[in-house]
Amino acid sequence: MVRKQTFSRHSYMLVALPGFGSWSMDYQISPAASARYILIKVLVPMTSAVGVRCGTDAVRAGAEKNIDRFLFDLRDSPNVQSVVDNYEFAHKEITNFGFPMSSRSAFLVRPDDKSHDFINTAFYNAGYVTRMFTDELAAVAWLEQEVPAPGKKRDWRDDFL
């Protein structure tokens, strides 16, 4: 299936192949070429409604491919919600669609975008392993690194921002 989509003044052709990803007007989801993480490219400002839709689809894609690591590309998606709404999402709404607490999620943001800082902290406080990045290669390296086995010496940064 092919669809033409326009962002700003640029047009893109989006191609969805069965088993290789999905897209909507708000986001695109696909497994990474390495098959080690799911890529979620958000194309609109981030709200709880967008988070529920793309999160549900990301969890489904991860389950289908047996992947529990996620790269949320938010460089074109500032968070436009209040602190209260972000807290509610991180502590309540995310559990409604079964986002795995054992997963690892990287949030790729623009260097000048601080709008995702609070929700990243809220996710951590709710027990999720998340980290924010402004460098895509660093985000991918963090997602693809091996996690130490339980009981092995860990670096505290493995679990925090």
The 8 nearest C-alpha neighbors of each residue, nearest first, counted from 0:
[[1, 15, 14, 16, 2, 13, 17, 12],
 [2, 0, 14, 13, 15, 12, 3, 16],
 [1, 3, 13, 12, 4, 14, 0, 11],
 [4, 2, 12, 11, 13, 10, 5, 1],
 [3, 5, 11, 10, 12, 2, 6, 13],
 [6, 4, 10, 9, 11, 7, 8, 3],
 [7, 5, 9, 8, 10, 4, 11, 42],
 [6, 8, 9, 5, 10, 4, 11, 42],
 [7, 9, 6, 5, 10, 11, 4, 3],
 [10, 8, 6, 5, 7, 11, 4, 12],
 [11, 9, 5, 4, 6, 3, 8, 12],
 [12, 10, 4, 3, 5, 13, 9, 6],
 [11, 13, 3, 2, 4, 14, 1, 10],
 [14, 12, 2, 1, 3, 11, 15, 4],
 [13, 15, 1, 0, 16, 12, 2, 22],
 [16, 14, 0, 21, 20, 1, 17, 13],
 [15, 17, 19, 18, 14, 0, 20, 21],
 [18, 16, 19, 15, 20, 21, 0, 14],
 [17, 19, 20, 16, 21, 15, 60, 63],
 [20, 18, 16, 17, 29, 30, 15, 21],
 [21, 19, 29, 28, 18, 15, 30, 16],
 [20, 22, 28, 27, 15, 29, 23, 19],
 [23, 21, 27, 26, 28, 24, 20, 15],
 [22, 24, 25, 26, 27, 21, 28, 53],
 [23, 25, 26, 22, 42, 27, 4, 43],
 [24, 26, 42, 23, 43, 41, 49, 27],
 [27, 25, 41, 42, 23, 40, 22, 24],
 [28, 26, 22, 40, 39, 21, 23, 41],
 [29, 27, 39, 21, 20, 38, 22, 40],
 [30, 28, 20, 38, 37, 19, 31, 21],
 [29, 31, 37, 34, 38, 36, 32, 20],
 [32, 30, 34, 33, 36, 37, 38, 29],
 [31, 33, 34, 30, 35, 36, 29, 37],
 [32, 34, 31, 35, 36, 30, 143, 37],
 [35, 33, 31, 32, 36, 30, 37, 66],
 [36, 34, 33, 143, 66, 31, 68, 37],
 [37, 35, 68, 69, 31, 34, 66, 30],
 [36, 38, 30, 69, 31, 29, 70, 68],
 [39, 37, 70, 29, 28, 30, 69, 31],
 [38, 40, 28, 71, 27, 72, 70, 41],
 [41, 39, 72, 27, 26, 71, 42, 38],
 [42, 40, 26, 73, 43, 76, 25, 72],
 [41, 43, 25, 26, 75, 76, 40, 44],
 [44, 42, 76, 25, 41, 45, 75, 26],
 [45, 43, 76, 77, 78, 79, 46, 42],
 [46, 44, 78, 76, 77, 79, 49, 43],
 [45, 47, 49, 48, 80, 50, 79, 78],
 [48, 46, 50, 49, 51, 88, 45, 84],
 [47, 49, 51, 46, 50, 52, 45, 53],
 [48, 50, 52, 46, 47, 51, 53, 45],
 [51, 49, 47, 53, 48, 54, 52, 46],
 [50, 52, 54, 48, 49, 53, 55, 47],
 [53, 51, 49, 55, 54, 50, 56, 48],
 [52, 54, 56, 50, 55, 51, 57, 49],
 [55, 53, 57, 51, 56, 50, 52, 58],
 [54, 56, 58, 52, 57, 53, 96, 51],
 [55, 57, 59, 53, 54, 58, 60, 52],
 [58, 56, 54, 60, 59, 55, 53, 61],
 [59, 57, 61, 55, 56, 60, 62, 54],
 [58, 60, 56, 62, 57, 61, 63, 55],
 [61, 59, 57, 63, 62, 58, 56, 64],
 [60, 62, 66, 58, 64, 59, 63, 65],
 [61, 63, 65, 59, 64, 60, 58, 66],
 [62, 64, 60, 61, 65, 59, 66, 58],
 [63, 65, 61, 66, 62, 60, 34, 30],
 [66, 64, 62, 61, 63, 67, 60, 35],
 [67, 65, 61, 64, 68, 36, 62, 35],
 [66, 68, 102, 61, 103, 69, 65, 36],
 [69, 67, 36, 103, 102, 104, 66, 37],
 [68, 70, 104, 37, 36, 38, 71, 105],
 [71, 69, 38, 105, 104, 39, 37, 106],
 [70, 72, 39, 106, 73, 107, 40, 105],
 [71, 73, 40, 107, 74, 39, 70, 106],
 [74, 72, 76, 108, 75, 107, 41, 71],
 [73, 75, 108, 109, 76, 72, 107, 77],
 [76, 74, 73, 42, 77, 41, 43, 44],
 [77, 75, 44, 73, 43, 45, 74, 42],
 [78, 76, 44, 45, 114, 79, 75, 73],
 [77, 79, 45, 114, 115, 80, 44, 76],
 [80, 78, 45, 77, 46, 44, 81, 114],
 [81, 79, 78, 46, 84, 85, 82, 45],
 [80, 82, 84, 83, 85, 79, 86, 78],
 [81, 83, 85, 84, 86, 80, 117, 118],
 [82, 84, 86, 81, 85, 87, 80, 88],
 [85, 83, 87, 81, 86, 82, 80, 88],
 [84, 86, 82, 88, 83, 87, 118, 89],
 [85, 87, 83, 89, 88, 84, 121, 90],
 [88, 86, 84, 90, 91, 85, 89, 83],
 [87, 89, 92, 85, 86, 91, 90, 93],
 [90, 88, 122, 86, 87, 121, 93, 91],
 [89, 91, 87, 88, 125, 86, 92, 93],
 [92, 90, 87, 88, 93, 94, 89, 95],
 [91, 93, 88, 95, 94, 87, 90, 89],
 [94, 92, 95, 91, 88, 96, 89, 98],
 [93, 95, 97, 92, 96, 91, 98, 90],
 [96, 94, 92, 93, 97, 91, 98, 51],
 [97, 95, 94, 55, 93, 98, 51, 92],
 [96, 98, 94, 95, 99, 93, 58, 55],
 [97, 99, 96, 93, 94, 58, 100, 54],
 [100, 98, 101, 102, 97, 67, 58, 127],
 [101, 99, 127, 102, 98, 126, 128, 103],
 [100, 102, 99, 103, 127, 128, 67, 126],
 [103, 101, 67, 99, 100, 68, 104, 128],
 [102, 104, 68, 128, 129, 69, 67, 101],
 [105, 103, 69, 129, 68, 70, 128, 106],
 [106, 104, 70, 130, 129, 131, 138, 71],
 [105, 107, 131, 71, 132, 70, 72, 108],
 [106, 108, 72, 132, 133, 73, 131, 71],
 [109, 107, 74, 73, 133, 132, 106, 110],
 [108, 110, 74, 112, 111, 133, 107, 73],
 [111, 109, 133, 112, 108, 113, 132, 134],
 [110, 112, 109, 113, 108, 114, 133, 74],
 [113, 111, 109, 114, 110, 108, 77, 115],
 [112, 114, 116, 115, 111, 110, 108, 109],
 [113, 115, 78, 112, 116, 77, 117, 79],
 [116, 114, 113, 118, 117, 78, 119, 77],
 [117, 115, 119, 113, 114, 118, 120, 131],
 [116, 118, 120, 119, 115, 121, 82, 114],
 [119, 117, 121, 120, 85, 115, 116, 122],
 [118, 120, 122, 116, 117, 121, 115, 123],
 [119, 121, 123, 117, 118, 122, 124, 116],
 [120, 122, 118, 124, 123, 119, 89, 86],
 [123, 121, 125, 119, 89, 127, 120, 124],
 [124, 122, 127, 120, 126, 125, 121, 128],
 [123, 125, 121, 126, 122, 120, 127, 90],
 [124, 126, 122, 123, 90, 127, 121, 89],
 [125, 127, 123, 124, 122, 100, 128, 121],
 [128, 126, 123, 100, 122, 125, 129, 101],
 [129, 127, 103, 158, 123, 104, 159, 102],
 [130, 128, 104, 105, 103, 160, 127, 123],
 [129, 131, 160, 105, 106, 159, 104, 132],
 [132, 130, 106, 105, 160, 107, 129, 133],
 [133, 131, 107, 134, 138, 106, 108, 130],
 [132, 134, 108, 110, 107, 109, 135, 131],
 [135, 133, 137, 132, 136, 138, 107, 108],
 [136, 134, 138, 137, 139, 133, 107, 132],
 [135, 137, 139, 138, 134, 140, 141, 133],
 [138, 136, 140, 134, 135, 139, 141, 132],
 [139, 137, 135, 141, 136, 140, 132, 105],
 [138, 140, 142, 136, 141, 137, 143, 135],
 [139, 141, 137, 143, 138, 142, 144, 136],
 [142, 140, 138, 144, 139, 143, 137, 105],
 [143, 141, 139, 140, 144, 138, 68, 103],
 [142, 144, 140, 141, 139, 35, 145, 36],
 [145, 143, 141, 142, 140, 146, 139, 147],
 [144, 146, 147, 143, 142, 141, 148, 140],
 [145, 147, 148, 144, 157, 153, 149, 143],
 [148, 146, 151, 145, 153, 149, 152, 150],
 [147, 149, 151, 150, 146, 152, 153, 145],
 [150, 148, 151, 147, 152, 146, 153, 145],
 [149, 151, 148, 152, 147, 153, 146, 154],
 [152, 150, 149, 148, 147, 153, 146, 154],
 [153, 151, 150, 154, 147, 149, 148, 155],
 [154, 152, 151, 155, 147, 157, 156, 150],
 [153, 155, 156, 157, 152, 158, 147, 159],
 [156, 154, 157, 158, 153, 159, 152, 160],
 [155, 157, 159, 158, 154, 160, 153, 130],
 [158, 156, 155, 154, 159, 153, 128, 146],
 [159, 157, 156, 128, 155, 160, 129, 130],
 [160, 158, 156, 157, 130, 129, 128, 155],
 [159, 130, 129, 131, 156, 158, 119, 120]]
